[in-house]
Amino acid sequence: MLAVDLLNPTFESEKRQHKLKRLVQSPNSYFMDVKCSGCFNITTVFSNSQTVVVCPGCSTVLCQPTGGRARLTEGCSFRRKIN
């Protein structure tokens, strides 16, 4: 008999499961605030962005799309948005 609590899974086991097979379904993607390294302007970007995002202030590239997650440009810092 297994001693695994199915109603109270650990955070690590929930993160490893597929997004639809979790106890409470939740997406893996998120929105983030990206700060430009040139003009320090903050732009909201989707984590799985499929287009190139440029800074509205100085027109530098903030992130480039890959197969899944968007890759941030060197020198750009980001913060995950809560709500």
C-alpha positions as CSV (number, residue, x, y, z in Angstrom):
1,M,0.0,0.0,0.0
2,L,1.3,3.4,-0.9
3,A,1.5,6.2,1.7
4,V,0.9,9.0,-0.7
5,D,-1.7,11.7,0.1
6,L,-3.6,12.4,-3.1
7,L,-5.6,15.3,-1.7
8,N,-2.6,17.2,-0.4
9,P,0.3,16.8,-3.0
10,T,3.6,18.5,-2.5
11,F,4.5,21.6,-4.4
12,E,7.3,19.8,-6.3
13,S,5.1,16.9,-7.4
14,E,2.4,19.3,-8.6
15,K,4.9,21.4,-10.6
16,R,6.2,18.2,-12.4
17,Q,2.7,17.2,-13.5
18,H,1.1,18.3,-16.8
19,K,-0.9,21.5,-16.5
20,L,-4.2,19.7,-17.1
21,K,-3.5,16.7,-14.7
22,R,-2.9,18.8,-11.6
23,L,-5.3,18.8,-8.7
24,V,-6.2,22.4,-9.6
25,Q,-5.5,23.1,-13.3
26,S,-3.1,26.1,-13.8
27,P,-1.1,27.3,-16.7
28,N,2.7,27.3,-17.0
29,S,2.8,30.7,-18.7
30,Y,2.7,34.1,-17.0
31,F,3.0,37.8,-17.7
32,M,6.2,39.6,-16.6
33,D,7.4,43.2,-16.4
34,V,10.6,43.6,-18.4
35,K,12.9,46.5,-17.7
36,C,14.9,47.8,-20.7
37,S,18.6,48.1,-20.0
38,G,19.0,51.2,-22.1
39,C,16.2,53.6,-21.0
40,F,14.9,51.6,-17.9
41,N,11.4,51.6,-19.4
42,I,9.1,48.8,-18.0
43,T,7.1,46.8,-20.5
44,T,4.6,44.0,-19.8
45,V,5.5,40.8,-21.9
46,F,3.9,37.4,-22.1
47,S,6.3,34.6,-21.1
48,N,5.5,32.5,-24.2
49,S,5.5,35.5,-26.6
50,Q,5.5,34.5,-30.3
51,T,6.6,37.8,-31.6
52,V,9.7,40.0,-31.1
53,V,9.0,42.6,-28.4
54,V,10.7,46.0,-28.7
55,C,11.0,48.8,-26.2
56,P,8.6,51.6,-26.9
57,G,11.1,54.2,-25.7
58,C,14.4,53.3,-27.4
59,S,13.3,50.6,-29.9
60,T,15.8,47.9,-28.6
61,V,14.7,44.3,-28.7
62,L,13.6,43.1,-25.3
63,C,12.8,39.4,-26.0
64,Q,12.8,37.0,-29.0
65,P,10.6,34.0,-29.4
66,T,11.8,30.5,-29.3
67,G,9.9,27.2,-29.6
68,G,8.3,27.8,-26.1
69,R,9.4,30.5,-23.8
70,A,10.6,33.9,-25.0
71,R,14.3,34.5,-24.6
72,L,15.2,37.8,-22.9
73,T,17.9,40.0,-24.3
74,E,21.2,40.3,-22.3
75,G,21.0,43.0,-19.7
76,C,17.2,43.0,-19.4
77,S,15.7,42.2,-16.0
78,F,12.2,40.8,-15.4
79,R,9.7,40.4,-12.6
80,R,6.9,37.9,-12.7
81,K,3.5,39.6,-12.4
82,I,1.3,38.4,-9.5
83,N,-2.2,39.6,-10.7
